[in-house]
Amino acid sequence: MQKVMLPFKLALACTLFAACVTINVYFPAAAAEKAADQIIDQVTGSGTTTGKAEQPSQAPEPSLLRSAAAAILDTLVPAAHAQATPNLDIATPEIRAITASMAQRFPQLEKHFASGAVGLTADGLIEVRDQGAIALPDRAAVKRLVAEDNTDRNALYAEIAKANNHPEWEADIRKTFARRWVDRGAKPGWYYQDASGAWKQK
């Protein structure tokens, strides 16, 4: 009877262990800030990046046995694996395409950030805050640029969460980017919203 119960106890222990470690999945705030800074630098053309997402280093191909072991560990201890990963993946084709689209649009928006016509919102988007600072013939074009950029921004936050197998991180990624757009992306004189939604000037 004891021999029959041993596999059952072992399976139960493994299940309980997996349940315990999955509770410990956490949002990697430092890695998210690093990812946000890289993307913001690519979009704005500032910083030390050159427009290419940082690529993870190429590791030698593992053996079949090692691959199987890694797959089992990923199933049993996803939280431990997540904690061991120092960077978020921002090099997927989808993220690269969104970043390139924003970078192409940024020079057209930059002058409207500088004039105060457009500002950074508290939820990681942008908004026309002073229509009077935009020449009448340009207003429709600026509204279109803002709408297109917000579409890209929303897609970016969702795609980063999806690419890292944690869609539940989207809200935290958005908050991180909202803060970093102001701290790193905005120039002195640009407008941004604080947590209460009030406009302030950097």
N, C-alpha and C positions, 0 to 999 in steps of 0.2 A: 504493500500500500504506500509505503514511504517512497519507493522508487517511482511509482506512478505519479505521486504528487509533486515530485521534484521538478519536472518540466513545466508543470502548471505554475508552480511558485516562481520559477525563473521567468516565465513569460509575464506573469503579473508584476514582478519586480521591474522588468524592462519597461512595461507600460507605464507604471507609476513614475519611473525615472524620467521617461520621455515627457510625461505630463508636467512634472516638476520643472524641467529645464525650459520647456516652451513658455512657461509663465514668465521667464526672465528675459524674453526678447525685449530689447529696449531701443529707443530711437537714438542713433549715434549723432549727437548734436555737433560734435567737433568735425566729424567727417562731412556732415551736411553743410557746415559753414565753409569748409575747404572746397566742396563741390560748387557751392553757390559762388564763391569768389572766382573760381576758374571760369565759370560760365559768364559771370558779369564782366570779367576782363575780356573775354572773347567778344561779347556783345558790344561793349563800349570801346574796344580797341586799346584799353589801358592795361597796366600791370606788365607782367613778364611773360604772359602766355602769348602764343603766336597764332591763335585761332584753331588749334587742334586740341581736342580733349585728351587729357592725360591717359595714356594707355597702360594697363597693367603689364608688368614684366612677363615675358614669355617663360613659362616653366617647362621643363622636359616632360614629354608625354609619360603618364604613369602606366605601370603595368596593369594588366587585366585584374589581377588580385587586388592591387591597390585601389583601382577604380571602384571595384565592388565594395571594398571596405569603406571608401569615402562616401559612396551612395548610402550605405547603411547608417553611417554616422550622421549624414545630412538629414536622414529620416528621423533618427532618434534624438539628435541634439542640434536642432536648427539654431537655437539661441546661442549656444557655445560657438557655432560656426560664425554667426553674425557678429559676435563680440570679437572674434579673432580677425575680422576683416577691417583693415584700417581705412579704406576708402569706399565711397559709394561709386557705383558704376554709372558714369555719365557719357560713355563712349558708344552707346547704341546708335544705329543709323537714325532712329526716330529722334533721339535727343540732339544728335548732330544737325539734323535737318531743321529742327525748331530753332536751335541756336543760330544757325546760319541765316535763317529768315529774319530773326530779330536783329542780328548784326547788320544785315542789309538795310533794314528800316531805320536803325538808330540814327544815322546822320540826318535824316529828315526830321526826326523828333527832337534832336538835341537842341536846336535853336528855340523850340517851343518850351523845353524845360528851362532854358536860360532866361527866356522872357517872362516866365511865370505863368504862361498860358496853360501848361500841362504840369501836373504834379504826380508824385508817387503816393499811392493809397496805402492804408494800413494793412490791406489784405494782399499785398504783393502785386497789385495791378497798377494801371495809370489812369488818369482822368483829366478831362478838360476842366480846369478850375477857374479860368478867367477868359471867357470867350472874347471879351473886349480887347485882349492883347493880341488877337489874331486878325489880320486883314480880312475884310468881308469876303473877298473872292477865294480865300484860302480855308475858310472855316469848314466847309464840307470835306475837303481833303484831309484836314487835321483830324476831324472826327473819325474818318475812315481809318487813318493810320493808328489812332488810339484803339479802335475796335479790333483791328487786325493784330495789334501787339498784345492786347488782352487775351485774344484767342490763343496766341502762341504761349503766353505766360501760363494760362490755365492748363494747356496741354503739356507744357514743360514740367510743371509740378506733379501732375498725374503720371507722366511717363517716367520720371525719375523714381517715384515710388514703385511703379510697376516693374521697371527694369531691375530693381533690387529685391523683388519678390515680397514687398511689403506695402500693398496698396493702402493699408491703414496709416501709413506714414505721410500721406499726402498733405494733411492739414499742418503737420509739423514742418514739412519741407517748405510749404507756403509761408509759414511764419518766419522761418529762417531766411528765406529769400527776401521777404518784406523788409526785414531788419538790415540785411546786407546790401540791398539796393540803395538804401539811405546811407549807410555807413561807408560803403565802398564805391558804389556806382554814381551817387549824386555828387555834383560839384557845388562849391559855395554859391549860395544864392538860389539854388533850386528849392522848390517847395515839396513838402511831404506831409502826410497826415500822422499825427501821434496816435496812441492807442484809443483815445477818445473820439478820433475822427476830425480833430481840429487841425487846420493847416498851419504849418510852421515853415520857416525859411532856414535852410542850413547855413 
